[in-house]
Amino acid sequence: MPPPPGTEVCALDEVPDGKARQFVYGEGSEPFRLLVLRSGERVWGYVNRCPHFGTPLNLEPDRFLIYDHSRIYCVTHYAMFRFDDGFCEEGPCAGDALTRVPLAVSERKIRIAG
């Protein structure tokens, strides 16, 4: 489960422009992994789990494969997902999508939206 609405994730500048960061909530073998993507002043949040295998999109913390400030690749099989809606355009899960986590930016802080 994602953190409740209103939870502050981080400052906007903590996610580099055109990049992604992961934020982990909870402990144990199944913590909630939040993927935050940024392009300019826009941010998107998704569960960091590929719909094909259920694996994280990255192999190392905060090291994601990003293309043109608008696409993210799964490092397991190079499926390509759009920032704006998580839709998979290419790869074995084409037509599927990442699970969205609504985010909002207020006073340059990223928060979980309601």
C-alpha positions in Angstrom: 0.0 0.0 0.0 1.3 3.5 -0.8 1.7 6.0 2.0 -1.5 8.0 2.9 -2.4 11.1 0.9 -0.5 14.2 2.1 2.6 12.2 2.9 5.7 14.3 1.9 7.9 12.2 -0.4 10.8 14.7 -0.9 11.7 18.1 -2.2 11.2 18.5 -6.0 14.9 19.2 -6.4 15.8 15.8 -4.8 14.6 14.1 -8.1 16.9 15.4 -10.8 15.2 16.8 -13.9 14.8 14.0 -16.5 15.6 11.3 -14.0 13.9 9.0 -11.5 14.3 8.1 -7.8 12.9 5.3 -5.7 11.5 5.8 -2.2 10.9 2.7 0.0 8.2 2.6 2.6 7.9 -0.3 5.0 10.3 -3.2 5.8 10.6 -6.9 5.2 10.5 -8.8 1.9 7.7 -6.7 0.4 8.2 -3.0 1.2 6.3 -0.5 -1.0 8.6 0.9 -3.7 7.5 4.2 -5.1 9.0 5.3 -8.4 9.1 9.1 -8.9 9.8 10.5 -12.3 10.5 14.1 -13.1 10.6 16.3 -16.2 10.9 20.0 -15.5 8.2 20.9 -12.9 6.1 17.8 -13.7 6.3 14.6 -11.6 4.7 11.2 -11.9 4.5 8.3 -9.4 4.2 4.6 -10.0 4.8 1.4 -8.1 8.3 0.3 -9.0 7.2 -3.0 -10.4 7.2 -4.2 -14.0 3.9 -5.6 -15.0 5.6 -8.4 -16.9 7.7 -10.1 -14.2 6.8 -8.1 -11.1 10.5 -7.1 -10.7 11.7 -3.5 -10.0 12.5 -1.4 -13.0 16.0 -0.8 -11.7 18.8 -3.0 -10.5 20.6 -0.5 -8.2 19.0 2.1 -6.0 18.1 5.3 -8.0 19.8 4.0 -11.2 17.1 3.9 -13.8 17.4 3.9 -17.6 15.7 7.0 -18.9 15.2 8.2 -22.5 14.5 11.8 -23.5 12.9 12.9 -20.3 9.8 11.0 -21.2 10.4 7.2 -21.2 11.7 4.7 -18.6 13.0 1.2 -19.4 12.8 -1.9 -17.3 16.3 -3.2 -16.9 15.2 -6.9 -16.9 13.9 -7.0 -20.5 14.0 -3.4 -21.7 10.3 -2.8 -21.8 9.7 0.9 -22.4 7.1 2.9 -20.4 5.9 6.5 -20.9 6.3 8.9 -18.0 2.9 10.5 -18.4 0.7 7.4 -18.0 3.0 4.4 -17.4 1.9 2.8 -20.6 4.2 0.1 -22.0 5.0 1.0 -25.6 7.6 -1.7 -26.4 8.7 -5.0 -24.9 7.0 -8.2 -23.7 4.4 -6.3 -21.7 3.4 -3.9 -24.5 -0.1 -2.7 -23.9 0.2 -3.1 -20.1 0.9 -0.2 -17.7 2.7 0.6 -14.5 0.5 1.0 -11.4 0.0 4.8 -10.9 0.5 6.5 -7.5 -0.9 10.0 -7.7 1.5 12.8 -6.7 1.2 16.5 -6.3 3.7 19.3 -6.1 3.1 22.1 -3.6 5.7 24.7 -2.4 8.4 22.6 -4.3 7.6 19.5 -2.2 6.3 16.3 -3.8 3.5 14.7 -1.8 1.2 11.7 -2.2 -2.0 13.0 -3.7 -5.6 11.9 -2.7 
